[in-house]
Amino acid sequence: MANGNISVIKIRDILLVTVPSDPDDCTVSELQEQVLSSMERHSAKGLILDISTVETIDSFFARTVSETVKMVALMGGLTVLSGMRACVAITTTQLGLSLDKTLTALDVDRAMELLSDTLNRSEGRK
């Protein structure tokens, strides 16, 4: 499903979203809306939010990502934030934003493995 610069790709019960390289506030808000509606529509269990193309981050973007992770969790899903560049990690920390329980991975492949393993472990407990 594509809308503007944002595409949400469903892979089994996981959604993959690649954030555009220089997202404006409108794009970031649209991304959040699309992720949440896709979580509901597909009954997804997880989300990989790929930010590998993002070179700079502002407080609105960082706050919206943090809120989206929390919203996905409220909907019963897990989020893995993948591809965070060092400069983005530094800025996020300097902005004082906490991604407490957010799973992270260096790239999408590792994110897929991490999310699949985590979901499989939680399924085994039920």
C-alpha positions in Angstrom: 0.0 0.0 0.0 1.6 3.3 -1.0 0.5 6.8 -0.4 2.7 9.6 -1.4 6.2 8.9 -0.1 5.2 6.3 2.4 4.6 2.6 1.7 3.6 0.0 4.2 4.6 -3.5 3.1 3.0 -6.5 4.7 5.2 -9.6 5.1 3.3 -12.3 6.8 2.1 -10.7 10.0 4.8 -8.0 10.0 4.6 -4.5 8.5 7.7 -2.9 7.0 7.8 0.8 6.6 10.8 2.7 5.2 10.8 6.3 6.2 11.7 8.8 3.5 15.2 10.4 3.8 14.0 13.9 4.7 10.5 13.7 6.1 8.6 16.9 6.8 6.0 17.1 9.6 3.1 16.3 7.3 4.9 13.1 6.1 5.7 12.0 9.6 2.1 12.5 10.7 0.9 10.6 7.6 3.3 7.8 8.4 1.9 7.4 11.9 -1.7 7.3 10.6 -0.8 4.7 7.9 1.1 2.5 10.3 -1.8 2.5 12.8 -4.5 1.9 10.3 -2.4 -0.9 8.7 -1.8 -2.5 12.1 -5.6 -2.7 12.5 -6.5 -3.7 9.0 -4.0 -6.5 8.8 -4.0 -7.6 12.4 -0.2 -7.3 12.3 1.8 -8.5 15.2 4.9 -6.4 14.4 6.3 -3.4 12.7 9.7 -2.7 11.3 10.3 1.0 11.0 13.3 1.4 8.8 14.9 4.8 9.2 18.2 4.0 7.4 17.7 6.8 4.9 17.1 9.4 7.5 20.1 11.6 8.1 18.7 14.3 10.4 16.0 14.2 13.0 14.0 16.9 14.6 12.1 16.9 17.9 8.7 16.4 16.1 10.0 13.4 14.1 11.6 11.8 17.2 8.6 12.3 19.4 6.2 10.9 16.7 8.4 7.8 16.3 8.4 7.3 20.1 4.6 7.8 20.2 4.0 5.4 17.3 6.0 2.7 19.0 3.8 3.1 22.1 0.6 3.1 20.0 1.7 0.0 18.2 2.3 -1.7 21.6 -1.1 -0.6 22.8 -2.5 -2.4 19.7 -0.7 -5.6 20.7 2.3 -5.2 18.3 6.0 -5.0 18.7 8.2 -2.5 16.9 11.8 -2.8 15.8 13.5 0.4 14.8 16.1 -0.4 12.2 18.9 1.4 10.5 19.4 4.2 12.9 22.5 6.2 11.9 25.0 7.4 14.6 24.1 11.0 14.0 20.4 10.3 14.5 21.1 8.3 17.6 23.1 11.2 19.0 20.4 13.7 18.2 17.6 11.5 19.6 19.5 11.2 22.9 20.3 14.9 23.0 16.6 15.7 22.5 16.0 13.7 25.7 13.7 11.2 24.0 13.6 7.7 25.4 12.9 4.6 23.3 12.8 2.5 26.5 11.5 -0.8 25.5 11.9 -0.3 21.7 13.8 -3.1 20.0 16.5 -1.9 17.6 18.5 -3.4 14.8 21.3 -2.2 12.5 19.4 -3.2 9.3 16.1 -4.6 8.1 17.4 -8.2 7.9 18.5 -8.2 11.5 15.2 -6.5 12.4 13.2 -9.2 10.7 15.2 -11.9 12.5 14.8 -10.1 15.9 11.1 -9.5 15.5 10.4 -13.1 14.2 12.4 -14.6 17.1 10.7 -12.4 19.7 7.2 -13.1 18.3 7.9 -16.8 18.2 9.1 -16.8 21.8 6.0 -14.9 22.9 3.7 -17.3 20.9 5.3 -20.2 22.7 4.4 -18.8 26.1 0.7 -18.6 25.3 
